[in-house]
Amino acid sequence: MSVIKEKLADYNGKEVYVYTLDNKNGLSAQILNYGGIIKRLVYRGVDVVLGRDTMDEYLNNDGYFGAIIGRNSNRIENSEFELGGKIYRLNSNAGRNNLHGGNVGFDKKVWKAEIVDAEEPSLILTYVSPDGEEGFPGEVKVSVTYTLTSDNSITIHYEGEADQDTVLNMTNHSYFNMNGHSSGCVDGHKLWIDSDFYTPNTEECMPCGEVLSVKGTPFDFKADETLGEKLASSYRQVKMFGGFDHNIILNGRGYRKVACFTGDKSGISMEIYTDRSGMQLYTGNGIEEGRVCKDNALYGKHGGVCFETQAFPNSLKFSHFPDAIIKKGEKYDTLTAYKFI
């Protein structure tokens, strides 16, 4: 068996399971059908994602550890947008703004699960988001397929279709630490990103519409530097947030390698592949200090890094940003992979 199913809890009249996938080549994953959460991701004995232990802990999942994010990843300013000449008002859950889909986003839903027990095992999660959920228009049918490949990648295939024009922009919110989830801050890690530009934020962590060159700034990740050197920078956009929480504009088009993250103690590297135009780089600046988490670990600031491949944040406000709109009947289809070497 390449997939094992174990019951975790009952929640709102539905059963929540942990699905363990194993590619028999050094990579295994534990995924919940609640929120599509990646609970564990183990490569050659090292669990490289931060997480919780119990269902009760995941019901208070501050920081969205491991979860599928939707309908919309990241922030929408003033929790409203215009589409087809109509203003849609969303639930506000980050001050005046809408963050990661609202109060009860895809990260808090129980998804229907289908196992594909094969040499490259998969878990297919599906959910139907009704018209008006969290204020978004249209019924949207979505699926997220996790697959462990023979080359030690976990691929995430996002698909969707709507019965009217709407917003759809999904991602995964796993926090990665290549030295192991309980190993402390990631200061010694090295990070390479294929990017020449980024979008600076307002004080609300919202892109202001500018597009700036990374040259001569801490946002230039093409040099062989440790992450800690950049996190300690006095550069205003870094200092303002205690680290990075920014949309990185990825070079190239189509499905390609966009980043590599390497642990200084384990020597494990994770390559990131995607067909998306942007990636939110979040260095765990707001990880809750002192809370007991998975395996009794105590996490802290900069204990993990998120690589959230997505459309640009606040894209509905700026016509020069790639937007998150899908048209009625249009197929939403995007792929991201995290490959371990």
ABEGO torsion letter per residue (X at the ends): XABBBBBABBBGGBBBBBBBBBAGAGBBBBBBABGGBBABBBBGGBBABBBBABAAAAABBBGGBGBBBOABBEBBBGGBBBBGGBBBBBBBABEABBBGGEABBAAABBBBBBBBBBABBBBBBBBBBBBGBGGBBEBBBBBBBBBBBAAGBBBBBBBBBBABBBBBBBBBABBBBAAEAAAEBAAABBBBBBBABBBBBBAAGBBAGBBBBABGBAABAABBBBAAAAAABABAAAAAAGEBBBBBBBBEBEBBBABBBBBAAAGBBBBBBBABABBBBBAGAABBBGBBBBGGBBBBBGABBBBBBBBBBGAAABAABBBABBBBGBBBBBBBBBBBX
